[in-house]
Amino acid sequence: MDPREVKEIMSQGAIRPETSRDREERRILAADLATSPLSGQPLRHRLRNFRPDADAAIRALGGPALWMRRLREIEDRIEWHEVFLEDTWRTLAREVDDADEFARRWEETAETWRFNRVNQLIDQHNRNFPAEARLPMDPKTRDFVRINGRPYLRELLDAEWILARFPPDIDRARGA
């Protein structure tokens, strides 16, 4: 422990001489209080909706929970697909001159693109996340609560997902 901290703790309650620094800090505080709109009013209570318990502390020792690691992997794999799809989309736009031919070939590419591993992870997430994250139930909907206003379920990736992000429009693919 720092010797200054020990001295501070041991001298609590004891009166020590006022220094110039103490006077300056008191003057600054008084000036701040004079202009504060909250001066003289009670502060609102900040209610906490949790109680730390031994269970949470022990779970935290193991690092991020399984559902956290799985969500991170899902996000990383989606990002990987987006990078490669955008590269493929732009490359195809440079190779093909006809807009109809580009649209046909891009839709064909979207249909043949495989998302096997990421869709497997999304399926695991949709099945296991509520129990792993201990989501509470919403009595009105009789389903698990929404997270930040959104449902916890994730959509599987497919050709529609690709075409929504990278439409079969040659001008957009060329960046015009």
N, C-alpha and C positions, 0 to 999 in steps of 0.2 A: 504494500500500500504506500502511496506517496506520503512522505513525511508532512507536507503542507496540509494534506487532507486529514491526516491523523490529528494535527494541531487544531484544525478547524473544528473537527468533531469534539475533541476534548474541551475546547473553549466555548462550546455552546452554552448560552445562559450567562456567561461571564461578560462583564462590561469592559470593553476595550476603548482606548482613546479614539476619537473621531479623526480621520485623516482628511486631507484635502480631496482625495478621490471620493470618499464617502459623501462629502458635502456637494461635490459636483454631480454625483449620481442622484442625490436627493433633489437637487435643483432641477435637473433634467426630467425626473419623474414628476415633480410638481407641475412643471410646464406642460407635460403631456396630459396629465390628469385635468388640467384647467380647460383644455380644448376637446377632451374626449366626450363623445355623445353618450357614452355608457357610464359616465361618472355619476355615482349616487344611485344607480339602478342595480337591482340584483341580476346576476348573470343567469342565463337560461341553463337548465340542466342538460347535460349531454348524456343521454341514456345509452348504455351499451347493451347490445343484444347477444352477449355471449358471456360465458364464465370460463376462464381457463381451468382445465382439469388435467389430471395426470395422464389420462388417455391421450389427449391431444399432444402433450409433450413427448410421450413415448412414440407416437406415430410420426412426429416431426423428426425424430432421430434417424429414421430410415430414408430421409431425403424426400423428394417429390413423390407423391402418390402415383399409383399405377395409371389412373385416369389422366393425371397431369402429363405424364410421360407419353401416353398414347395420343393425347391431343396435340402435343408438341410434334410428334412424328407425323400425324395427319397433316398439320400445317406445313411442315417441311416437305412432305411428299407432294402436296398440292402446289406449293411454290415451285418445286422441281418440274412438275408437269407444265405449269404455266410458262416457265422459261423455255422449255423445249417446244411447246406448242407455238409460242409466239415466233420463235426462230423458224420453225417449219412453215408457218403461215406466211411470214415475210419472204422466205426463200422461194416458196411456190409462187408468190406474186411476182417475183423478179423473173422466174423461169417461164411463166405463161403470159402471153399477150392478150388473149381473148378472155373477157369477163365471164362468159358462160362456161368456158372450159375451166377457168379458175374455180368457179362456184361448184361445178361438178366434182372436180378433183379434191377440193377442200372438204366437201361433205363426205366424200368417200374416205378421206383420211380420218375425219372425225368418227365415222362409223367403225373404222378398224382400230382406232386407238384403244389401248387396254389400260384399265385402272384397277386391275385385280387386287394388288396389295393394299392400296389406299382404300378401296371399297370394303375390303375385309376388315380393316381397322375401323372404318366408319360404322360398319355393322356391329362390331364388338362394342364400340362406344354407345351406339343407340340402345343396345341390350343391357349393358352393365353400368353405364354412368350413373343413373339415379341411385342405385344401391351403393356403389363405390364412393360417391360424393355425399351420400346421406342427404339427398334432397328431401325437403319436407313436401307433404301433399297439400294441395289446394282443395279445401272442402267444397268449394263452389263448382269447380270443373272436374273434381275427382281424378285429377291427374297431378303430376309433379309440378311444382312451381316453375314459373318462367325465370330465366336468368337474364337480368338486365332487359326484361320485356320480351325476350326471344325464347322460343322453345329450345330445349336442349338437344332435340333430334337434329341430325345432320342429313342432308340429302346425298344420295349416292351420286358419283360422277359418271357422266355418260356423254354421248354425242351432243345432246341438247345443251349440256353444261359448256362444252367446247364452243358450240356455235353462238351461244349467248355472249361469250367473252371475245371470241374471234370470229366475227360474222363472215360469210362468204362474199365479201365486197372487196374487189381488187383494189379500188382506190384507197380504202381505209388501210388495207394491208401494205400498200406502198407508202403510206404516210402522207397522202395528198390532202 
